[in-house]
């Protein structure tokens, strides 16, 4: 099983600032990496797939990068609706696995 | 508009069974593979099962293999998860999701329902 590790667990930011979230895979997942946002009490929502492709309707302030085993999700100019949980997920091989999540909270 | 509406959750005792449903609308259901993903209270996301668009292929996590069975009725635009021999650790919100497929491979979860809570407790 590919283990996905996200860091930090929590990041405290002010609106308007930028944040960089990290995700590391226990082995290479090629380009098979997605990011999801989960607001409190809501279902997850796809943000990014194939490392860097934004899903439909996702603002340009979200950007994904990385390769192989190390990936990042950058959020610029944090808006109030961006304070949420973020998960990475690999779909390179079964079982599909998620990281433990990073909570972006308001400072 | 794509919609996924889960139902069937509730409180059950350990060892009991439960069947979840996911009613789909707004897209051609039979053309899309589907998955179930669960989230224990205060915890992260765990993929548990995927079924192909035609229903002929399924993939299951080891944690539910032999206990949970995923199926679909394309004529009813409905996805199912039959859960047997439930354990306390199965307590979670269960989400159905559209999983992207390309060239026979399975990719990201494109769209999620709002989930249904299953609580396993005596």
Boltz contact constraints between the chains, C-beta under 6 A:
constraints:
  - contact:
      token1: [A, 34]
      token2: [B, 108]
      max_distance: 6.0
  - contact:
      token1: [A, 43]
      token2: [B, 95]
      max_distance: 6.0
  - contact:
      token1: [A, 43]
      token2: [B, 112]
      max_distance: 6.0
  - contact:
      token1: [A, 43]
      token2: [B, 114]
      max_distance: 6.0
  - contact:
      token1: [A, 43]
      token2: [B, 115]
      max_distance: 6.0
  - contact:
      token1: [A, 44]
      token2: [B, 112]
      max_distance: 6.0
  - contact:
      token1: [A, 46]
      token2: [B, 110]
      max_distance: 6.0
  - contact:
      token1: [A, 49]
      token2: [B, 108]
      max_distance: 6.0
  - contact:
      token1: [A, 87]
      token2: [B, 45]
      max_distance: 6.0
  - contact:
      token1: [A, 91]
      token2: [B, 107]
      max_distance: 6.0
  - contact:
      token1: [A, 91]
      token2: [B, 108]
      max_distance: 6.0
  - contact:
      token1: [A, 94]
      token2: [B, 59]
      max_distance: 6.0
  - contact:
      token1: [A, 95]
      token2: [B, 61]
      max_distance: 6.0
  - contact:
      token1: [A, 96]
      token2: [B, 47]
      max_distance: 6.0
  - contact:
      token1: [A, 98]
      token2: [B, 44]
      max_distance: 6.0
  - contact:
      token1: [A, 98]
      token2: [B, 45]
      max_distance: 6.0
  - contact:
      token1: [A, 100]
      token2: [B, 44]
      max_distance: 6.0
  - contact:
      token1: [A, 101]
      token2: [B, 44]
      max_distance: 6.0
